Amino acid sequence: MQRKLTITVSDEVYHGLYRHVGRGHISRYVDELLRPLVVAHDDRAALYREAAADEEREREAMEWIEADLDEGVG
């Protein structure tokens, strides 16, 4: 479940987020940045399920694994 939150930041922080993270990605960036600080460690199973549901990250992880396997062969 997601909830909408309105926060106020300085112009410098806003422009830095926009420049470094990109439009449409700020919410996810902030969520991932704050999660380890505010979510109880007992909820790790839910975090792993959430990460596994992220198809793009799973694809990237498989690419890394396969690249490492390819480097060891030869």
Secondary structure, DSSP 8 states (H G I E B T S, - for coil): ----------HHHHHHHHHHT-TT-HHHHHHHHHHHHHS-GGGHHHHHHHHHH-HHHHHHHHHHHHHHHHHH--
